[in-house]
């Protein structure tokens, strides 16, 4: 089912990267948006770009770890536009490293933003969408949540939780007109590596190279995300490598994780395993 014309949308983590890209794609559809982030300067830049692209926009500072601030987004959308048609639960960060090497503080930071942020978004918006009788929710997960590659434990766990939540909601909302999709890209060019935390410099450098060297832009991922949302896909996996690796995991079972572990010991094989 296609999104309505001039959809009313809420996008978290909209100051840059994918959040900005999907906000602008919605603006091209003359969307009325509430966008949020903790980076208020970047948020203001996104808002100006939205206006230039043909959309209307309200901005609000929001730390998705705080449920009251997530609720405030919904209240602003209600006040400004009379409700919300589309929610993009996007705000996220990255932590990399081996289990036992990553400080627990970084585990908490990862889970509180990537997972609790999405939980808060769904907790706030699902009842409102049920009441209005329609809605679309895009939870930004990752192929990491499907594949569980080594040295990405905190990120894997947070994104696997987002996928599990999306699967749960898909079943709970099946008899409604509220649609839920989990976006599961592999690496694409965004800014997530700039604030990433890693247990070692080599792991951080490798992660940054995979992101900055990807042929996929945030805009291309945003286009596919909206298409998948409109088609009612639960799993939106934009890239071929993600689809192939997920298929291999389902076929190989634990053998897939053995292959991933061996790749960790061989840098060339690791780059091939995680190629973008």
C-alpha positions as CSV (number, residue, x, y, z in Angstrom):
1,X,0.0,0.0,0.0
2,X,1.4,3.3,-1.0
3,X,2.1,6.1,1.4
4,X,-0.5,8.9,1.4
5,X,0.2,12.0,-0.6
6,X,1.9,14.6,1.6
7,X,2.5,12.0,4.4
8,X,3.0,13.1,8.0
9,X,6.3,11.6,9.1
10,X,8.6,11.5,12.1
11,X,12.3,10.7,11.6
12,X,14.8,10.2,14.4
13,X,18.5,10.7,13.9
14,X,17.8,13.1,11.0
15,X,20.8,15.4,11.3
16,X,22.8,13.5,8.8
17,X,23.3,10.2,7.0
18,X,20.3,7.9,6.4
19,X,18.0,10.0,8.6
20,X,18.7,13.0,6.4
21,X,18.5,11.0,3.2
22,X,15.1,9.5,3.9
23,X,13.7,12.8,5.2
24,X,14.6,14.4,1.8
25,X,13.1,11.5,-0.1
26,X,9.8,12.0,1.9
27,X,10.1,15.8,1.4
28,X,10.1,15.2,-2.4
29,X,6.6,13.7,-1.8
30,X,5.6,17.0,-0.1
31,X,5.8,15.3,3.3
32,X,5.1,17.2,6.5
33,X,7.9,16.1,8.8
34,X,8.9,16.2,12.4
35,X,12.6,15.5,12.5
36,X,14.8,15.0,15.6
37,X,18.4,14.5,16.7
38,X,20.8,15.4,19.5
39,X,22.8,17.3,16.9
40,X,20.8,20.5,16.6
41,X,23.1,22.2,14.1
42,X,22.9,19.2,11.7
43,X,19.1,19.1,12.3
44,X,18.7,22.7,11.3
45,X,20.7,22.0,8.1
46,X,18.4,19.0,7.3
47,X,15.3,21.2,7.9
48,X,16.5,23.7,5.4
49,X,17.2,21.0,2.8
50,X,13.7,19.6,3.4
51,X,12.1,23.0,2.7
52,X,14.1,23.3,-0.5
53,X,12.9,19.9,-1.5
54,X,9.3,20.8,-1.1
55,X,8.4,19.5,2.3
56,X,7.2,21.2,5.5
57,X,9.2,20.6,8.7
58,X,9.3,21.0,12.5
59,X,12.4,20.2,14.4
60,X,12.9,18.9,18.0
61,X,15.9,17.9,20.0
62,X,15.5,14.3,21.0
63,X,17.7,11.7,22.8
64,X,15.9,8.5,22.0
65,X,17.1,7.0,25.2
66,X,14.6,9.2,27.0
67,X,11.0,8.1,26.5
68,X,9.6,11.5,27.4
69,X,11.6,13.1,24.6
70,X,10.3,10.5,22.1
71,X,6.8,11.2,23.3
72,X,7.4,14.9,22.7
73,X,8.0,14.1,19.0
74,X,4.6,12.4,18.7
75,X,2.9,15.4,20.5
76,X,4.6,17.8,18.2
77,X,3.4,15.9,15.1
78,X,-0.1,15.8,16.6
79,X,0.0,19.5,17.2
80,X,1.5,20.5,13.8
81,X,0.0,17.9,11.4
82,X,-2.8,16.2,13.3
83,X,-1.1,12.9,13.6
84,X,1.6,10.7,12.1
85,X,1.5,8.4,9.1
86,X,5.1,7.3,8.9
87,X,7.7,6.7,11.7
88,X,11.3,6.1,10.9
89,X,13.1,4.8,14.0
90,X,16.5,5.5,12.7
91,X,18.8,7.0,15.4
92,X,21.8,4.8,16.0
93,X,25.4,4.4,16.9
94,X,28.1,1.7,16.4
95,X,30.3,-0.2,18.8
96,X,32.8,-2.8,17.6
97,X,35.2,-5.2,19.3
98,X,35.5,-8.7,20.7
99,X,33.2,-9.7,23.6
100,X,35.2,-9.2,26.8
101,X,37.2,-6.4,25.2
102,X,34.4,-4.0,24.8
103,X,33.7,-2.0,28.0
104,X,30.3,-2.6,29.5
105,X,29.8,1.2,29.4
106,X,29.9,0.9,25.6
107,X,27.6,-2.0,25.5
108,X,25.0,0.0,27.5
109,X,25.5,3.1,25.2
110,X,24.9,0.8,22.2
111,X,21.8,-0.9,23.5
112,X,20.2,2.2,25.0
113,X,20.3,4.1,21.7
114,X,20.0,1.4,19.0
115,X,17.5,-0.9,20.8
116,X,15.8,1.1,23.5
117,X,15.4,4.0,21.1
118,X,13.4,1.8,18.8
119,X,11.5,0.3,21.7
120,X,10.5,3.8,22.8
121,X,9.5,4.8,19.3
122,X,7.2,1.8,18.9
123,X,5.8,2.1,22.4
124,X,4.8,5.7,21.7
125,X,3.6,5.5,18.1
126,X,2.0,2.0,17.8
127,X,-1.0,2.8,20.0
128,X,-1.6,6.1,18.2
129,X,-1.5,4.5,14.9
130,X,-3.9,1.7,16.0
131,X,-6.3,4.4,17.2
132,X,-6.1,6.3,13.9
133,X,-6.5,3.1,11.9
134,X,-3.4,3.3,9.7
135,X,0.4,3.9,9.7
136,X,3.8,2.7,8.5
137,X,6.8,2.0,10.8
138,X,10.3,1.6,9.5
139,X,12.7,0.3,12.1
140,X,16.3,0.7,11.0
141,X,18.1,-2.5,11.8
142,X,21.0,-4.0,9.9
143,X,22.1,-7.2,8.2
144,X,24.4,-7.4,11.3
145,X,21.3,-8.3,13.2
146,X,20.7,-11.2,10.8
147,X,24.3,-12.4,10.4
148,X,26.1,-11.8,13.7
149,X,29.6,-11.3,12.3
150,X,32.6,-11.5,14.7
151,X,33.9,-8.4,16.5
152,X,30.5,-6.7,16.2
153,X,28.8,-8.1,19.3
154,X,27.2,-5.0,20.7
155,X,26.0,-3.8,17.3
156,X,24.8,-7.3,16.4
157,X,22.8,-7.7,19.6
158,X,21.2,-4.2,19.3
159,X,20.1,-4.8,15.7
160,X,18.9,-8.4,16.3
161,X,16.7,-6.9,19.0
162,X,15.3,-4.4,16.5
163,X,14.5,-7.2,14.1
164,X,12.9,-9.3,16.8
165,X,10.7,-6.3,17.9
166,X,9.7,-5.7,14.2
167,X,8.8,-9.4,13.8
168,X,6.7,-9.3,17.0
169,X,4.9,-6.2,15.8
170,X,4.3,-7.6,12.4
171,X,2.3,-10.4,13.9
172,X,0.5,-8.2,16.5
173,X,-0.6,-5.7,13.8
174,X,-1.5,-8.2,11.1
175,X,-5.3,-7.5,11.4
176,X,-4.7,-3.7,11.3
177,X,-3.7,-1.2,8.7
178,X,-0.5,-0.5,10.6
179,X,2.5,-1.8,8.7
180,X,6.0,-2.6,10.1
181,X,9.3,-3.1,8.2
182,X,12.8,-3.8,9.4
183,X,15.5,-2.2,7.2
184,X,18.5,-4.5,7.1
185,X,21.3,-3.0,4.9
186,X,24.9,-4.0,4.9
187,X,27.5,-1.2,4.7
188,X,26.7,2.0,3.0
189,X,28.1,5.5,3.0
190,X,26.9,7.4,6.1
191,X,28.4,9.1,9.2
192,X,27.9,6.4,11.8
193,X,31.7,5.7,11.9
194,X,32.5,9.2,13.0
195,X,31.1,8.6,16.5
196,X,31.7,4.9,16.6
197,X,33.5,3.2,19.5
198,X,35.8,0.3,19.1
199,X,38.0,-1.8,21.4
200,X,41.0,-1.3,19.2
201,X,42.2,1.1,16.6
202,X,42.5,-1.5,13.8
203,X,38.9,-2.6,14.3
204,X,37.8,1.0,14.1
205,X,39.8,1.6,11.0
206,X,38.5,-1.5,9.3
207,X,34.9,-0.5,10.1
208,X,35.5,3.0,8.8
209,X,36.9,1.7,5.5
210,X,34.0,-0.6,4.9
211,X,31.6,2.3,5.4
212,X,33.4,5.0,3.4
213,X,34.4,2.6,0.7
214,X,30.9,1.3,0.0
215,X,29.4,1.9,-3.4
216,X,26.0,2.4,-1.8
217,X,24.8,5.9,-0.8
218,X,22.3,6.7,2.0
219,X,20.0,8.0,-0.7
220,X,20.0,4.7,-2.6
221,X,19.2,2.8,0.6
222,X,16.4,5.3,1.4
223,X,14.8,4.7,-2.0
224,X,14.7,1.0,-1.4
225,X,13.5,1.4,2.2
226,X,10.5,3.4,1.1
227,X,9.7,0.9,-1.7
228,X,9.9,-2.0,0.8
229,X,7.7,-0.1,3.3
230,X,5.1,0.5,0.7
231,X,5.2,-3.2,-0.4
232,X,4.6,-4.3,3.1
233,X,7.9,-6.2,3.4
234,X,8.9,-7.2,6.9
235,X,12.5,-7.6,6.0
236,X,13.9,-4.9,3.6
237,X,17.4,-6.1,2.6
238,X,18.6,-3.6,0.0
239,X,21.9,-5.1,-1.1
240,X,22.8,-8.4,-2.9
241,X,25.6,-9.2,-0.5
242,X,23.2,-9.0,2.5
243,X,20.6,-11.3,0.7
244,X,23.3,-13.8,-0.3
245,X,24.8,-14.0,3.2
246,X,21.4,-14.3,4.9
247,X,20.6,-17.1,2.5
248,X,23.9,-18.8,3.2
249,X,23.3,-18.6,7.0
250,X,19.9,-20.2,6.7
251,X,21.4,-22.9,4.5
252,X,24.6,-23.6,6.5
253,X,23.4,-23.1,10.0
254,X,26.3,-23.1,12.5
255,X,28.7,-23.7,9.6
256,X,28.1,-20.1,8.6
257,X,29.5,-18.8,11.9
258,X,32.4,-21.2,11.6
259,X,33.2,-19.6,8.2
260,X,32.9,-16.2,9.8
261,X,35.2,-17.1,12.6
262,X,37.9,-18.4,10.2
263,X,37.5,-15.2,8.2
264,X,38.4,-13.3,11.3
265,X,41.8,-15.0,11.4
266,X,42.5,-14.2,7.8
267,X,42.3,-10.4,6.9
268,X,41.9,-11.1,3.2
269,X,39.2,-13.6,3.7
270,X,37.5,-11.2,6.2
271,X,37.4,-8.4,3.6
272,X,35.8,-10.9,1.2
273,X,33.3,-12.1,3.8
274,X,32.3,-8.5,4.6
275,X,32.7,-7.0,1.1
276,X,30.4,-4.2,0.0
